[in-house]
Amino acid sequence: MSGGFDARSLAVVVFLGFVAVSLLLCGLAAADQDDPEHFYAGGGAALGPAGSGLAIAGDYLSAATLLSTTGSVALAGFDGVLFAVATVASLVLVMRVLAEPLRRAGVFTLGDFLAERLGDPAVRRALGVTVLVVLAPLLLVQLTTAGRVMAAVFGLPEGAVTACTVAGGALMVCYSAVGGMRGTGHIQILKVVVVLPAVALLAGLVLARYGGNPFALAAAARDGSGAGAAYLRPGLQFGHGPAGILDLIGFQLTLVLGAACMPHLMMRLHPLRDRRTARRATVWAAVPVALLCAGVVVVGLGASALLGHKTVRAADPAGGTALLLVTGALDPGAAGPRDSPLFAFVACAVFATTLAAVAGITLAVASSLARDLAPRTGSGGSARREILRARLAVVATGALAVWASTYTHDRNPQVLLSLSFAAAASVLPPVLLYALFRPGFGARGVRWTVYGTLPLIAVLMVFSPAFSGTPVALLPARDFHWFPLQTPGLVTIPAGFLLAHLGSRTGRRTRRRAAHATAGEAPRSRTTFLAQ
């Protein structure tokens, strides 16, 4: 009984300590948040290469990285390992390809960047719509996870998840509205400092069970998986047939491109001062993510080896609780996972991950609402009103997210995650790469990509196995799917690039016709003037 009391006391102390330190950091960062430069971009200018890199790593690491990847490794073996590798490859891609080109003073959102790059403010609305479609599902998943983990930390019943979600939403609003970019940057750094040791501790304990031999661990995981040798070969997640292979390729492509172009991650790149800072931040961002993904793979294998696939799948068909379940197997002296000090420490680390991710996503959504979708005015004092509008957008975003998340507590989050990553991977890479490296790309190409690709994603998702027809689908009791792939990225990503190409070609023809018409009118107007 005392052990249970000690574990719960530790959970409460660590949880309240993280919340208190986070609020303190946001309060310190709020002293100079009265102008857009500090509110939207204060983090990159103040944190330096190391701080900026760790903040980027913190924004990049989400509950999906920590929980879903662990579950995929536990249940799907080699496929889960591929997902972890793709996560690291995605961050390396964004830091190497996009970090330097996206640096821009006075640019705070993707809408700002493309409006300046293309010389056409009309693209702001299309980018604002994209940011909402990409980040809203991700925000719901993170907020729901934060509520569930908070309930687990305090040992509360299932019915308290809604109240915990509301509490997490309130903290999210405080972090984002008060601290701005700099405050959330400090929270992301704190998250990395908390999460990395927790995952490293778990991975070390798992390896110690097998004498520090990763091959012995892999063999034990194979035996506990119930899939035999197929556990260590690709194809277990989606199947070994042609559709399964295509699904795996599409999922990997979606994960790499989607994670690389998340709008809240792009916001961290704009304030980087120079190329040297960008290069050094790349290292500081990539190393923690690589270490954490390696630890996640070890913990996922440990879940399969120590618990078995039946236990993992019974707790969550998608394996999302595998990271927390394995703490009970590693602490046999505890009466249960919630009576384990190890569980308390890891659960608080997971909560830190979800809450910090929620704060960063909320700030990105509110920034897009305030700058890309709201009417822009040039009257005096507009900067102060814009900050007020951004803070009100944070409050509105938090309230709507909390309300919507109450309807997603008992739903499989994989559908929302697939929608978010598919939208990011299919729309933002074509728009960004064409704007950066293709001369003549304009606002028409952006609109074609956004308004042509997003409806296609929605249609394919609704009629995919992720929505109906499978035990882990959003509607498992119904089956009306005709699209064979669970992730539409293999179709929608090429469609996004094709629409961007076609839109840019039609845009160039329109501009040429307008130029010819203007050139033809000029001599006539001069002749008319002389005749008069």
Secondary structure, 3 states (H helix, E strand, C coil): CHHHHHHHHHHHHHHHHHHHHHHHHHHHHHHHCCCHHHHHHHHHHHHHHHHHHHHHHHHHCCHHHHHHHHHHHHHHCHHHHHHHHHHHHHHHHHHHHHCCCCCCCCCCCHHHHHHHHHCCCCHHHHHHHHHHHHHHHHHHHHHHHHHHHHHHHHCCCHHHHHHHHHHHHHHHHHHHHHHHHHHHHHHHHHHHHHHHHHHHHHHHHHHHHCCCCHHHHHHHHHHHHCCHHHHHCCCCCCCCCHHHHHHHHHHHHHHHHHHHCCHHHHHHHCCCCCHHHHHHHHHHHHHHHHHHHHHHHHHHHHHHHHCCHHHHHHHCCCCCCHHHHHHHHHCCCCCCHHHCHHHHHHHHHHHHHHHHHHHHHHHHHHHHHHHHHCCCCCCCCHHHHHHHHHHHHHHHHHHHHHHHHCCCCCCCCHHHHHHHHHHHHHHHHHHHHHHHHCCCCCHHHHHHHHHHHHHHHHHHHHCCCCCECCCCCCECCCCCCCCCCCCCHHHHHHHHHHHHHHHHHHHHHHHHHHHHHHHHHHHHHHHHHHHC
